[in-house]
Amino acid sequence: MEGSDGTHGSPVDAIHPAPAGFTDAQLLADPILRYFHFAHLPPSLQVTSIKFYELACYIIDTLPRNAERSVALRKLLEAKDAAVRANVT
């Protein structure tokens, strides 16, 4: 898929743009990080979602890459999704 800037990205990149705070290397190592994006949300939901993004950053920066870190990120994503849905009115 060719983007408007002439680059080739996957359909997932278009649907779930990764947060700017993660490097390409981090996204390659842990693709789940792209689901911590929040810029597309209305401001009232961003305030909730950004806290989970910040915790994902903390996990990536402080924990060694292993199976348990992957579980932590997956469960954090589940919690983020539930918290954002809880705030949808």
C-alpha positions as CSV (number, residue, x, y, z in Angstrom):
1,M,0.0,0.0,0.0
2,E,1.5,3.3,-1.0
3,G,0.9,6.3,1.3
4,S,0.3,9.9,0.2
5,D,4.0,10.6,0.8
6,G,5.1,7.8,-1.6
7,T,6.1,5.4,1.2
8,H,4.9,1.9,1.4
9,G,3.2,0.9,4.7
10,S,0.8,-1.8,5.7
11,P,-2.9,-1.3,6.1
12,V,-2.4,-1.6,9.8
13,D,-0.1,1.4,9.7
14,A,-3.0,3.4,8.2
15,I,-5.6,2.2,10.6
16,H,-3.5,2.2,13.7
17,P,-0.7,4.8,13.4
18,A,1.9,4.3,16.0
19,P,2.4,6.9,18.7
20,A,5.2,9.2,17.8
21,G,6.9,8.5,21.1
22,F,8.0,5.0,20.0
23,T,11.0,4.4,17.7
24,D,10.8,2.1,14.6
25,A,13.0,-0.4,16.4
26,Q,10.7,-0.5,19.4
27,L,7.7,-1.0,17.1
28,L,9.5,-3.8,15.3
29,A,10.4,-5.5,18.5
30,D,6.9,-5.0,20.1
31,P,4.2,-4.4,17.4
32,I,1.6,-4.2,20.2
33,L,2.9,-0.7,21.0
34,R,1.1,0.8,17.9
35,Y,-2.2,0.2,19.7
36,F,-1.3,2.7,22.4
37,H,-2.0,5.6,20.1
38,F,-4.4,8.3,21.3
39,A,-4.2,11.3,19.0
40,H,-7.2,10.2,17.1
41,L,-9.4,10.3,20.2
42,P,-11.4,13.3,21.3
43,P,-9.7,15.2,24.1
44,S,-12.1,13.8,26.8
45,L,-10.8,10.3,26.0
46,Q,-7.2,11.2,25.4
47,V,-6.7,12.1,29.0
48,T,-7.5,8.5,29.9
49,S,-5.7,6.9,27.1
50,I,-2.4,8.9,27.4
51,K,-1.9,7.4,30.9
52,F,-1.7,3.9,29.4
53,Y,0.7,5.1,26.7
54,E,2.9,6.6,29.4
55,L,2.9,3.3,31.4
56,A,3.7,1.4,28.2
57,C,6.7,3.7,27.7
58,Y,7.8,3.0,31.3
59,I,7.5,-0.8,30.7
60,I,9.5,-0.6,27.5
61,D,12.2,1.6,29.2
62,T,12.6,-0.3,32.4
63,L,11.8,-4.0,31.9
64,P,13.9,-6.6,30.0
65,R,12.3,-7.9,26.8
66,N,10.8,-11.3,27.7
67,A,7.6,-13.2,27.8
68,E,6.4,-11.5,31.0
69,R,6.9,-8.0,29.5
70,S,4.8,-9.0,26.5
71,V,2.1,-10.2,28.9
72,A,2.3,-6.9,30.8
73,L,1.9,-4.9,27.6
74,R,-1.0,-7.1,26.4
75,K,-2.9,-6.8,29.7
76,L,-2.2,-3.1,29.8
77,L,-3.7,-2.7,26.3
78,E,-6.8,-4.7,27.5
79,A,-7.1,-2.3,30.5
80,K,-6.7,0.8,28.3
81,D,-9.4,-0.4,25.9
82,A,-11.8,-1.0,28.9
83,A,-11.0,2.3,30.5
84,V,-11.5,4.3,27.3
85,R,-14.8,2.4,26.6
86,A,-15.9,3.2,30.2
87,N,-15.6,6.9,29.4
88,V,-17.6,6.8,26.2
89,T,-20.9,8.5,26.7
